[in-house]
Amino acid sequence: ASCVQYRLVVRDASTLQLLQLYTCLDQIQYVEWSSDSLFILCAMYKRGVVQVWSLEQPDWHCKIDEGSAGLVASCWSPDGRHILNTTEFHLRITVWSLCTKSVSYIKYPKACQQGIAFTKDGRYMAVAERRDCKDFVSIFVCSDWQLLRHFDTETQDLFGIEWAPNGCVLAVWDTCLEYKILLYSLDGRLLSTYRAYEWSLGIKSIAWSPSSQFLAIGSYDEKVRILNHVTWKKITEFEHPATIANTKTIVYKEVEKSPSVETERLSFPPARALASSLFSTQSKYDISEVPVSLQYIKPVADRANPKMGIGMLAFSPDNCFLATKNDNIPNAVWIWDIQKLKLFVVLEQLCAIQSFQWDPRQPRLAVCTGNSKVYLWSPAGCVAVQVPVEGDFQIVSLSWHSSGDSMALLSKDNFCVCYLEREEV
């Protein structure tokens, strides 16, 4: 599904054939599929309206109007039959049922980066709340939206919450001004508190491993700390220095080369397809000899939100690798071997990393850097692929299909779909 102002366009993922075209009341600002892919939610925050469309019954329609309360966020519940709307000023969360048309209200949701979290099996929902100048977490049963647990958290200013994939532990972390991460059980018991240091900027990002055995914490001090699920103590920390000195680490460096063209074969003006490839530089990877010095940017100390620390981290689906990005070294992706707890590979790009995401089925990482190329890494090696499009197509984000056979590449105004051939075993 893609949005063109007030139109919602639904295409077949394998052929890009147009399946449905829906017209909304206003410009669409957010779109989300239900878990079973039968409904699509379109949020128009300026109007305070959500419209829901059905794929099976194109004539069926649903409009949710929050009225004077306004709307700042909207999302699906895991069952795909309830919609959670957050009103302006975070006064409440309204839970709308598509089946019974009933409405439930959750008061005092906190305005933070990640204030709602569902367990992977969809049974429970945790909501961060703020009342009487204190932080709380409420846990609800998603089947009937009944309150299961309500407890206060030992945070100064709660910044985010996230369930472990097995749904047994809830991670709660504090604002970057206070390094603190708290781990709670499903019944609200505090299992552990972890603080790495004090009096400095703290946690910037976290990621659970798919097996729930590890919790990776990225900090402003350019390190990733790994906690284990037995004692919730640190088992190791990964540093991100500007110089790679270990001879066992493979450093792939992106180099550009201009395509060689035989001038005798050129017709002027050159054919359109040839012209686009003629003037576009192609990329390949060279393996650098260690030690390697990476481009390091010193952050501006007197600005808010300094570009420093671990801004992105993600585990591979098989738990074997962890990909990280240190914002002080914006052109590099670090890939760590989780079984050996050592640095395995560094990808050094020519441009700053915009986004990376793991293939959901195998350890294969896709990276984009704001140009018209997509970069793929797997334990077998590295490849740079030029997207064959006309004009300027700058990829700023990407998203894998759940099968791992294709991915959507997004620029500011356009998108394209990249199909990968699956190797026959």
BAZAGU-955655 format. One line per 5 residues: their letters; for each residue x, y, z of N, C-alpha, C. Coordinates in steps of 0.02 Angstrom, whole numbers. Example, Ala and Ser with C-alpha at 12.3 -4.5 7.8 and 13.67 -1.06 7.14 Angstrom:
AS = 660:-284:390:615:-225:390:660:-165:390 ~ 642:-112:354:684:-53:357:645:2:394
//
This chain:
ASCVQ = 42:-59:0:0:0:0:44:62:0 ~ 24:112:-37:60:176:-39:11:233:-43 ~ 33:292:-20:-12:350:-18:12:403:-67 ~ -36:431:-103:-23:489:-146:-72:543:-124 ~ -50:586:-79:-91:638:-48:-153:607:-15
YRLVV = -213:613:-44:-273:586:-12:-295:519:-42 ~ -254:490:-85:-271:425:-115:-228:370:-85 ~ -260:313:-72:-225:253:-49:-223:203:-106 ~ -164:183:-126:-154:138:-183:-131:70:-156 ~ -167:16:-173:-148:-51:-152:-127:-91:-213
RDAST = -67:-119:-211:-40:-157:-267:-23:-228:-247 ~ -20:-272:-295:3:-341:-284:79:-338:-272 ~ 102:-370:-218:173:-364:-199:219:-398:-250 ~ 195:-449:-286:239:-485:-332:239:-456:-403 ~ 184:-424:-423:179:-398:-491:172:-322:-494
LQLLQ = 158:-290:-437:144:-218:-432:82:-198:-471 ~ 39:-247:-486:-24:-232:-520:-71:-196:-472 ~ -106:-146:-498:-152:-107:-457:-212:-149:-437 ~ -226:-156:-372:-282:-196:-348:-340:-152:-326 ~ -326:-101:-286:-379:-57:-260:-353:15:-258
LYTCL = -401:61:-264:-386:132:-257:-440:162:-213 ~ -419:187:-155:-467:216:-108:-454:291:-102 ~ -507:329:-94:-501:401:-87:-521:422:-16 ~ -475:454:18:-488:476:87:-513:548:89 ~ -531:570:149:-561:636:158:-508:691:154
DQIQY = -446:675:169:-394:726:172:-327:693:157 ~ -274:732:160:-207:705:147:-189:654:201 ~ -167:594:179:-151:539:225:-82:552:256 ~ -78:549:322:-14:560:356:15:496:385 ~ -25:443:390:1:380:417:-42:323:390
VEWSS = -11:268:373:-47:210:348:-19:147:381 ~ -63:99:398:-40:37:431:-87:-20:414 ~ -59:-78:397:-97:-139:384:-118:-171:450 ~ -176:-204:450:-194:-247:507:-151:-310:504 ~ -147:-346:559:-102:-404:563:-120:-459:512
DSLFI = -184:-464:494:-204:-516:446:-209:-489:374 ~ -187:-427:363:-186:-395:297:-255:-388:265 ~ -308:-388:304:-376:-380:277:-400:-308:279 ~ -370:-268:323:-391:-198:330:-330:-152:327 ~ -342:-91:306:-290:-39:307:-317:22:343
LCAMY = -276:47:388:-292:107:426:-258:167:393 ~ -295:222:382:-267:284:357:-282:339:407 ~ -231:370:435:-241:422:485:-229:490:454 ~ -275:536:468:-269:606:447:-268:648:511 ~ -208:658:537:-200:690:603:-227:761:605
KRGVV = -219:798:549:-243:867:548:-318:872:559 ~ -354:822:533:-427:822:539:-451:785:601 ~ -406:747:633:-427:705:690:-469:646:669 ~ -456:621:608:-498:568:579:-455:509:559 ~ -482:448:569:-453:386:544:-503:353:498
QVWSL = -482:332:439:-525:293:395:-495:224:387 ~ -539:173:387:-518:104:381:-549:75:318 ~ -509:39:278:-533:10:215:-525:-66:218 ~ -572:-101:187:-571:-174:185:-548:-197:116 ~ -502:-246:115:-479:-274:51:-530:-322:22
EQPDW = -564:-360:66:-613:-410:42:-678:-377:19 ~ -698:-323:54:-760:-289:36:-745:-215:23 ~ -728:-198:-39:-708:-129:-54:-763:-78:-40 ~ -826:-100:-39:-881:-52:-26:-888:-36:48 ~ -863:-81:92:-867:-70:164:-820:-14:183
HCKID = -841:30:227:-796:83:249:-810:100:322 ~ -760:127:354:-765:145:424:-729:211:435 ~ -761:256:472:-730:321:487:-733:332:562 ~ -677:347:592:-673:362:663:-653:435:670 ~ -695:474:702:-683:545:711:-673:560:785
EGSAG = -613:584:803:-600:600:873:-626:669:893 ~ -652:707:844:-684:771:859:-636:821:889 ~ -659:857:939:-620:911:969:-560:885:1008 ~ -560:820:1026:-503:792:1063:-440:790:1021 ~ -449:788:954:-391:787:909:-358:719:907
LVASC = -304:714:867:-271:650:856:-197:662:843 ~ -154:625:878:-82:631:867:-50:564:848 ~ -84:508:860:-56:442:843:-112:392:836 ~ -102:342:793:-152:290:783:-116:225:765 ~ -141:169:791:-111:104:774:-162:48:783
WSPDG = -146:-10:755:-188:-70:761:-170:-108:825 ~ -218:-142:853:-203:-192:904:-181:-256:868 ~ -148:-303:902:-123:-363:867:-178:-406:834 ~ -241:-403:860:-293:-444:829:-320:-415:764 ~ -301:-354:747:-323:-324:685:-396:-303:684
RHILN = -428:-298:743:-499:-280:746:-511:-221:793 ~ -458:-195:823:-463:-137:867:-412:-85:846 ~ -431:-22:852:-387:34:835:-376:77:896 ~ -313:93:910:-295:134:968:-276:204:944 ~ -315:253:964:-302:323:946:-278:362:1007
TTEFH = -224:399:999:-200:442:1052:-221:514:1036 ~ -257:545:1083:-283:612:1072:-229:665:1083 ~ -244:726:1063:-196:781:1071:-179:791:1145 ~ -118:815:1157:-92:827:1224:-89:762:1265 ~ -95:704:1231:-92:639:1265:-140:635:1325
LRITV = -201:660:1314:-251:658:1368:-276:587:1380 ~ -282:548:1326:-307:479:1333:-292:440:1270 ~ -298:374:1276:-297:328:1218:-367:300:1212 ~ -397:306:1152:-464:279:1139:-457:214:1100 ~ -487:160:1126:-485:95:1092:-553:83:1058
WSLCT = -552:81:992:-614:72:953:-616:0:928 ~ -674:-32:935:-683:-100:910:-720:-97:843 ~ -692:-129:791:-725:-132:726:-783:-182:727 ~ -780:-231:773:-831:-284:774:-894:-262:813 ~ -884:-236:872:-942:-219:915:-956:-144:917
KSVSY = -911:-104:886:-917:-30:887:-913:-2:958 ~ -888:-41:1005:-880:-17:1074:-817:25:1080 ~ -814:66:1132:-757:111:1143:-732:103:1215 ~ -666:98:1223:-635:96:1289:-585:154:1293 ~ -573:178:1354:-528:234:1364:-472:216:1412
IKYPK = -411:238:1395:-354:230:1440:-328:300:1454 ~ -327:319:1518:-309:387:1536:-234:396:1546 ~ -213:458:1541:-145:482:1558:-88:446:1520 ~ -95:430:1455:-37:401:1421:20:452:1418 ~ 81:427:1422:139:472:1424:162:489:1353
ACQQG = 179:552:1343:207:573:1279:282:557:1280 ~ 300:500:1252:371:480:1249:383:444:1184 ~ 446:425:1173:465:397:1108:425:332:1094 ~ 419:289:1144:387:224:1134:345:209:1196 ~ 283:232:1194:240:227:1253:191:169:1254
IAFTK = 183:134:1196:138:76:1192:179:17:1167 ~ 172:-41:1199:208:-101:1177:163:-162:1185 ~ 159:-202:1132:120:-264:1133:168:-323:1137 ~ 147:-376:1172:187:-438:1171:181:-468:1101 ~ 231:-509:1083:234:-537:1015:173:-581:1000
DGRYM = 146:-616:1052:88:-659:1040:23:-619:1041 ~ 27:-554:1054:-33:-511:1051:-79:-516:1110 ~ -58:-548:1164:-103:-558:1222:-104:-499:1269 ~ -48:-464:1276:-44:-411:1325:-17:-346:1294 ~ -39:-291:1324:-15:-225:1303:9:-187:1364
AVAER = 67:-156:1358:93:-112:1411:89:-40:1387 ~ 66:4:1432:60:75:1416:98:116:1468 ~ 141:161:1445:176:206:1490:129:264:1507 ~ 125:281:1572:79:334:1595:117:384:1637 ~ 89:444:1640:118:497:1682:61:531:1720
RDCKD = 62:525:1786:11:559:1827:43:581:1893 ~ 23:639:1916:51:668:1978:127:671:1976 ~ 153:689:1917:226:698:1908:265:633:1921 ~ 233:575:1912:267:511:1920:252:467:1860 ~ 299:421:1846:291:374:1790:259:310:1815
FVSIF = 213:283:1774:181:219:1789:180:177:1725 ~ 169:112:1734:156:67:1678:93:28:1695 ~ 47:25:1647:-13:-17:1654:-9:-73:1602 ~ -26:-134:1625:-27:-192:1580:-100:-214:1571 ~ -121:-218:1508:-190:-236:1491:-192:-303:1455
VCSDW = -248:-339:1465:-261:-400:1426:-296:-378:1362 ~ -268:-394:1304:-294:-368:1241:-361:-397:1221 ~ -380:-455:1248:-443:-487:1228:-504:-446:1251 ~ -501:-416:1311:-558:-377:1337:-537:-309:1364 ~ -473:-290:1357:-446:-225:1378:-455:-213:1453
QLLRH = -453:-268:1491:-455:-262:1564:-385:-250:1591 ~ -381:-210:1644:-317:-194:1675:-291:-255:1714 ~ -231:-277:1698:-201:-335:1732:-156:-312:1789 ~ -112:-263:1776:-67:-237:1827:-57:-163:1816 ~ -45:-127:1871:-30:-56:1868:23:-43:1921
FDTET = 81:-16:1900:135:-6:1949:176:56:1929 ~ 207:87:1979:249:144:1965:320:120:1950 ~ 355:158:1909:423:139:1889:472:188:1921 ~ 531:163:1935:582:203:1968:621:244:1915 ~ 585:285:1877:616:325:1825:605:399:1839
QDLFG = 654:439:1819:646:512:1823:598:536:1770 ~ 609:512:1709:568:534:1651:570:477:1600 ~ 524:430:1607:522:370:1566:523:388:1492 ~ 565:353:1453:574:369:1382:545:316:1336 ~ 545:253:1358:519:200:1314:510:134:1350
IEWAP = 467:92:1321:456:24:1348:457:-25:1290 ~ 481:-86:1303:481:-137:1251:481:-207:1282 ~ 436:-250:1258:432:-319:1282:487:-361:1251 ~ 512:-410:1289:554:-462:1260:511:-503:1213 ~ 540:-532:1159:499:-570:1112:459:-627:1143
NGCVL = 482:-656:1199:444:-710:1231:388:-684:1275 ~ 383:-617:1283:327:-587:1321:332:-594:1396 ~ 390:-614:1422:397:-624:1494:427:-564:1531 ~ 464:-522:1496:500:-467:1528:486:-403:1490 ~ 474:-349:1528:464:-283:1498:523:-239:1516
AVWDT = 556:-212:1465:612:-165:1476:584:-94:1477 ~ 604:-57:1528:583:13:1536:647:54:1544 ~ 656:105:1501:717:145:1508:702:219:1516 ~ 751:252:1548:742:322:1568:766:369:1513 ~ 754:433:1524:777:484:1478:853:481:1472
CLEYK = 880:510:1418:953:507:1406:992:544:1460 ~ 959:584:1500:995:620:1554:1010:575:1613 ~ 980:515:1614:989:469:1671:999:399:1644 ~ 1059:370:1652:1070:302:1626:1036:252:1673 ~ 977:228:1652:943:178:1694:896:136:1650
ILLYS = 902:70:1656:854:25:1623:827:-23:1675 ~ 761:-30:1677:728:-72:1727:694:-130:1691 ~ 695:-189:1722:665:-249:1692:611:-275:1738 ~ 550:-278:1712:492:-298:1751:463:-363:1724 ~ 436:-404:1770:400:-465:1749:329:-446:1729
LDGRL = 293:-495:1702:224:-483:1679:178:-462:1736 ~ 193:-483:1798:151:-465:1855:176:-401:1890 ~ 222:-365:1858:243:-300:1885:299:-301:1935 ~ 330:-359:1946:387:-363:1993:450:-335:1959 ~ 489:-297:1996:553:-272:1969:605:-327:1973
LSTYR = 627:-351:1916:675:-406:1914:747:-380:1922 ~ 761:-324:1890:830:-299:1893:832:-226:1870 ~ 883:-191:1894:898:-122:1872:970:-121:1849 ~ 982:-89:1791:1051:-85:1766:1070:-13:1752 ~ 1127:8:1779:1155:74:1766:1229:65:1750
AYEWS = 1250:91:1693:1321:83:1674:1364:138:1702 ~ 1337:199:1705:1375:256:1731:1327:311:1751 ~ 1353:364:1780:1311:421:1801:1340:486:1774 ~ 1301:540:1780:1322:609:1764:1345:617:1692 ~ 1314:581:1647:1329:590:1576:1269:565:1536
LGIKS = 1265:583:1472:1209:561:1430:1208:485:1429 ~ 1147:456:1435:1141:384:1445:1120:344:1385 ~ 1060:313:1389:1038:264:1340:1010:299:1278 ~ 1031:275:1219:1006:303:1155:962:254:1118 ~ 976:189:1123:937:139:1086:943:72:1121
IAWSP = 891:29:1112:895:-39:1140:868:-88:1088 ~ 887:-152:1095:861:-204:1051:863:-271:1088 ~ 807:-308:1085:805:-376:1112:827:-424:1057 ~ 863:-477:1077:878:-530:1028:814:-571:1017 ~ 804:-600:958:743:-638:944:730:-695:993
SSQFL = 783:-722:1024:775:-777:1071:760:-752:1142 ~ 760:-686:1152:750:-653:1218:808:-666:1267 ~ 863:-695:1243:920:-710:1287:964:-650:1300 ~ 964:-602:1253:1009:-544:1260:969:-479:1252 ~ 991:-429:1290:965:-362:1282:1025:-317:1266
AIGSY = 1025:-286:1206:1079:-242:1186:1059:-170:1200 ~ 1103:-133:1233:1090:-63:1252:1142:-19:1219 ~ 1120:25:1175:1165:73:1142:1165:138:1181 ~ 1225:165:1193:1232:224:1237:1267:281:1200 ~ 1262:340:1231:1294:399:1203:1370:397:1210
DEKVR = 1396:350:1249:1469:344:1256:1500:300:1203 ~ 1462:287:1148:1486:250:1089:1498:176:1104 ~ 1462:149:1153:1470:77:1169:1402:43:1169 ~ 1403:-22:1155:1344:-65:1162:1358:-114:1218 ~ 1312:-118:1266:1320:-165:1321:1268:-220:1313
ILNHV = 1289:-282:1323:1245:-340:1315:1229:-369:1384 ~ 1164:-371:1401:1143:-402:1463:1117:-472:1448 ~ 1127:-519:1495:1101:-587:1486:1035:-596:1523 ~ 996:-646:1503:927:-654:1529:924:-694:1595 ~ 981:-717:1619:980:-757:1681:991:-712:1742
TWKKI = 1045:-673:1740:1060:-629:1797:1045:-556:1782 ~ 1032:-539:1718:1023:-469:1696:1084:-427:1712 ~ 1142:-459:1711:1205:-423:1719:1239:-418:1650 ~ 1286:-371:1645:1322:-361:1582:1370:-419:1571 ~ 1368:-448:1511:1415:-501:1494:1473:-475:1452
TEFEH = 1460:-421:1414:1514:-391:1374:1493:-322:1352 ~ 1541:-284:1328:1525:-220:1297:1565:-213:1233 ~ 1532:-184:1182:1563:-176:1116:1582:-102:1107 ~ 1646:-89:1097:1668:-21:1084:1670:-8:1008 ~ 1665:57:990:1664:76:919:1719:128:906
PATIA = 1782:107:908:1837:155:898:1843:176:824 ~ 1877:232:813:1886:257:744:1939:218:706 ~ 1979:178:740:2030:138:707:2017:64:720 ~ 2013:25:666:2004:-47:671:2073:-79:668 ~ 2094:-111:722:2162:-137:726:2165:-214:725
NTKTI = 2109:-247:742:2110:-320:747:2114:-352:677 ~ 2164:-394:667:2174:-425:601:2120:-476:583 ~ 2081:-499:633:2028:-547:619:1963:-513:596 ~ 1962:-447:598:1902:-410:576:1908:-394:502 ~ 1856:-409:465:1854:-395:393:1824:-326:383
VYKEV = 1858:-282:347:1833:-215:332:1819:-210:257 ~ 1756:-204:239:1736:-194:170:1730:-119:157 ~ 1768:-94:109:1767:-22:94:1734:-11:25 ~ 1684:32:24:1650:47:-39:1695:93:-81 ~ 1706:74:-144:1744:117:-190:1702:126:-253
EKSPS = 1706:186:-281:1668:201:-342:1713:195:-402 ~ 1684:169:-456:1721:166:-519:1675:188:-575 ~ 1702:229:-620:1662:251:-677:1660:195:-728 ~ 1601:182:-759:1597:127:-808:1638:144:-870 ~ 1675:94:-894:1714:105:-955:1670:96:-1015
VETER = 1672:143:-1061:1628:141:-1120:1671:146:-1182 ~ 1659:101:-1231:1695:105:-1294:1665:161:-1336 ~ 1706:213:-1350:1680:272:-1384:1657:257:-1456 ~ 1684:204:-1487:1663:187:-1555:1590:166:-1557 ~ 1566:136:-1501:1498:110:-1500:1447:164:-1483
LSFPP = 1471:223:-1462:1425:274:-1440:1390:308:-1499 ~ 1325:314:-1493:1288:355:-1541:1268:418:-1504 ~ 1270:475:-1536:1252:537:-1502:1189:566:-1534 ~ 1139:584:-1494:1138:574:-1421:1133:500:-1404 ~ 1163:478:-1349:1159:407:-1331:1088:386:-1315
ARALA = 1074:322:-1325:1007:296:-1308:993:308:-1234 ~ 929:314:-1217:909:334:-1150:935:285:-1096 ~ 927:220:-1109:949:170:-1061:1025:173:-1052 ~ 1061:183:-1108:1134:186:-1104:1157:249:-1069 ~ 1120:304:-1081:1140:368:-1051:1138:365:-975
SSLFS = 1087:332:-948:1081:330:-875:1137:289:-844 ~ 1157:235:-878:1212:194:-851:1280:225:-868 ~ 1282:265:-920:1345:295:-943:1373:344:-892 ~ 1328:384:-863:1351:438:-819:1343:422:-745 ~ 1317:364:-728:1310:345:-658:1371:305:-637
TQSKY = 1400:324:-580:1458:287:-556:1435:223:-522 ~ 1473:171:-530:1457:106:-501:1501:95:-440 ~ 1474:56:-394:1510:42:-331:1530:-31:-327 ~ 1585:-42:-293:1603:-111:-275:1639:-107:-208 ~ 1650:-165:-178:1683:-167:-113:1754:-194:-121
DISEV = 1800:-160:-87:1868:-186:-79:1878:-206:-7 ~ 1919:-257:4:1936:-276:73:1998:-237:94 ~ 1990:-196:146:2045:-153:168:2092:-192:213 ~ 2155:-172:211:2204:-201:256:2203:-163:323 ~ 2198:-202:377:2199:-169:443:2271:-151:462
PVSLQ = 2283:-99:502:2232:-56:533:2198:-8:483 ~ 2134:6:496:2095:51:453:2069:108:496 ~ 2078:170:472:2051:228:507:1985:248:474 ~ 1932:250:514:1866:269:488:1855:344:498 ~ 1811:372:457:1796:444:461:1758:458:526
YIKPV = 1788:498:570:1759:513:635:1738:586:638 ~ 1677:598:661:1651:666:666:1644:684:740 ~ 1676:738:759:1671:760:829:1605:797:837 ~ 1563:777:885:1497:809:892:1503:881:918 ~ 1455:922:898:1453:991:923:1424:989:994
ADRAN = 1463:1010:1042:1446:1000:1113:1389:1045:1137 ~ 1380:1104:1106:1331:1151:1132:1264:1149:1095 ~ 1251:1093:1059:1187:1085:1024:1146:1030:1056 ~ 1080:1037:1051:1036:984:1075:1039:924:1028 ~ 1022:864:1053:1023:802:1015:1088:793:976
PKMGI = 1144:790:1010:1208:784:974:1213:719:935 ~ 1245:723:876:1253:663:834:1312:622:861 ~ 1297:584:913:1348:543:944:1314:482:976 ~ 1353:430:985:1326:370:1018:1294:322:970 ~ 1269:267:998:1241:212:957:1167:228:941
GMLAF = 1156:251:880:1089:271:860:1047:215:831 ~ 1078:162:805:1041:107:775:1074:41:794 ~ 1032:-9:812:1058:-76:823:1002:-127:811 ~ 1021:-185:783:970:-236:767:1003:-304:764 ~ 968:-354:793:991:-423:791:967:-457:727
SPDNC = 1008:-503:701:986:-544:644:934:-594:669 ~ 890:-619:623:836:-663:645:858:-729:676 ~ 920:-750:662:945:-814:689:987:-803:753 ~ 987:-742:781:1023:-725:842:1099:-726:834 ~ 1125:-736:774:1198:-745:767:1235:-679:761
FLATK = 1202:-626:736:1238:-563:723:1199:-504:752 ~ 1237:-451:767:1209:-387:789:1239:-333:746 ~ 1196:-294:713:1219:-237:672:1210:-173:712 ~ 1261:-129:711:1257:-66:749:1283:-9:706 ~ 1263:52:726:1290:112:695:1308:162:749
NDNIP = 1369:186:748:1392:237:794:1386:305:758 ~ 1344:349:784:1330:412:749:1392:457:744 ~ 1444:445:784:1507:482:776:1544:460:714 ~ 1531:398:691:1563:371:630:1505:354:582 ~ 1476:405:550:1412:396:515:1415:352:453
NAVWI = 1474:339:426:1479:301:363:1491:226:373 ~ 1489:203:435:1507:133:447:1451:93:480 ~ 1445:30:459:1401:-19:493:1446:-71:525 ~ 1434:-85:589:1474:-134:626:1431:-197:634 ~ 1460:-254:618:1424:-318:624:1463:-362:673
WDIQK = 1429:-380:728:1461:-418:782:1437:-490:781 ~ 1484:-536:794:1469:-607:800:1446:-619:872 ~ 1383:-636:882:1355:-643:949:1378:-708:982 ~ 1391:-760:942:1414:-823:972:1484:-816:1001 ~ 1527:-777:968:1595:-766:993:1602:-700:1031
LKLFV = 1549:-658:1029:1550:-592:1061:1610:-550:1038 ~ 1620:-550:971:1676:-513:942:1653:-477:880 ~ 1692:-424:862:1678:-388:799:1696:-433:741 ~ 1649:-440:693:1657:-485:637:1674:-446:573 ~ 1632:-397:557:1639:-360:494:1623:-287:506
VLEQL = 1657:-242:469:1639:-172:465:1629:-154:392 ~ 1572:-122:377:1559:-97:309:1573:-22:310 ~ 1621:0:271:1637:72:267:1609:100:202 ~ 1557:142:208:1524:169:150:1551:238:132 ~ 1536:261:72:1557:328:51:1511:382:78
CAIQS = 1447:364:91:1399:412:117:1374:389:185 ~ 1340:434:221:1316:417:288:1259:366:284 ~ 1258:320:332:1207:267:335:1139:299:352 ~ 1090:288:309:1022:312:323:980:261:360 ~ 987:197:340:946:145:369:977:77:354
FQWDP = 965:29:398:981:-41:382:929:-86:413 ~ 919:-145:383:869:-192:408:889:-263:388 ~ 878:-309:434:894:-380:420:838:-413:380 ~ 858:-457:335:811:-503:302:776:-544:357 ~ 708:-548:358:674:-583:412:685:-658:413
RQPRL = 713:-687:359:720:-760:355:791:-785:362 ~ 841:-742:351:911:-766:352:957:-708:371 ~ 1019:-724:390:1065:-670:409:1091:-632:347 ~ 1050:-586:323:1069:-545:265:1046:-474:280 ~ 1093:-427:278:1079:-358:298:1076:-314:236
AVCTG = 1023:-273:232:1017:-223:179:1030:-154:208 ~ 1070:-115:172:1091:-49:196:1078:2:141 ~ 1055:63:160:1050:117:111:1083:180:139 ~ 1111:221:94:1151:279:115:1128:344:81 ~ 1066:347:58:1041:409:29:1060:420:-44
NSKVY = 1088:368:-76:1100:372:-148:1056:321:-184 ~ 1069:307:-247:1026:261:-285:1052:190:-284 ~ 1087:171:-231:1113:102:-226:1088:70:-162 ~ 1079:4:-164:1064:-34:-104:1122:-83:-93 ~ 1142:-91:-31:1200:-132:-14:1177:-192:27
LWSPA = 1202:-251:9:1182:-313:43:1244:-347:71 ~ 1239:-367:134:1293:-406:165:1264:-472:192 ~ 1301:-525:182:1287:-589:215:1355:-620:232 ~ 1356:-673:273:1422:-703:288:1461:-724:226 ~ 1427:-731:169:1461:-751:107:1499:-692:76
GCVAV = 1478:-630:92:1512:-572:62:1466:-512:57 ~ 1489:-464:15:1457:-399:10:1444:-381:-62 ~ 1389:-346:-76:1375:-326:-145:1340:-258:-144 ~ 1354:-217:-194:1321:-153:-203:1280:-157:-267 ~ 1216:-139:-263:1170:-144:-321:1144:-76:-340
QVPVE = 1154:-57:-403:1128:6:-429:1054:-3:-447 ~ 1011:40:-421:940:35:-438:929:65:-507 ~ 903:26:-555:897:51:-624:836:97:-633 ~ 841:158:-610:786:206:-618:812:269:-652 ~ 766:303:-686:785:366:-718:781:423:-667
GDFQI = 824:472:-676:822:529:-632:855:515:-565 ~ 843:560:-518:875:557:-453:832:517:-404 ~ 855:458:-384:817:415:-338:861:403:-277 ~ 850:441:-224:891:437:-164:855:394:-112 ~ 883:335:-98:850:288:-52:864:310:20
VSLSW = 811:328:56:820:350:126:797:298:176 ~ 756:249:154:737:194:199:717:133:157 ~ 715:76:190:698:14:154:659:-32:201 ~ 621:-78:171:580:-123:211:576:-191:176 ~ 595:-244:212:593:-312:184:522:-339:182
HSSGD = 507:-379:131:446:-420:131:456:-476:181 ~ 402:-498:212:408:-550:264:438:-615:238 ~ 434:-627:172:462:-688:144:538:-683:132 ~ 564:-621:133:635:-610:118:651:-612:44 ~ 600:-617:0:611:-621:-72:614:-553:-106
SMALL = 592:-501:-71:591:-434:-101:594:-382:-47 ~ 609:-320:-67:608:-265:-20:587:-201:-55 ~ 554:-158:-17:533:-93:-43:587:-42:-26 ~ 607:-3:-77:657:49:-68:622:116:-75 ~ 629:159:-25:591:221:-24:637:282:-30
SKDNF = 617:328:-75:648:394:-76:597:443:-49 ~ 612:507:-54:566:557:-26:499:557:-63 ~ 500:548:-129:439:554:-168:418:490:-203 ~ 464:441:-209:449:381:-247:468:318:-208 ~ 446:262:-234:470:198:-206:478:149:-263
CVCYL = 520:100:-253:525:45:-302:533:-20:-262 ~ 520:-76:-295:525:-141:-263:583:-179:-294 ~ 626:-204:-251:684:-243:-272:669:-317:-259 ~ 672:-359:-311:658:-431:-305:724:-469:-304 ~ 730:-515:-257:791:-555:-250:776:-627:-269
EREEV = 820:-655:-309:811:-725:-328:832:-770:-272 ~ 789:-816:-253:805:-863:-198:847:-921:-227 ~ 903:-934:-193:946:-989:-216:913:-1056:-203 ~ 916:-1099:-254:889:-1167:-246:940:-1209:-209 ~ 918:-1241:-155:963:-1283:-116:966:-1353:-147
//
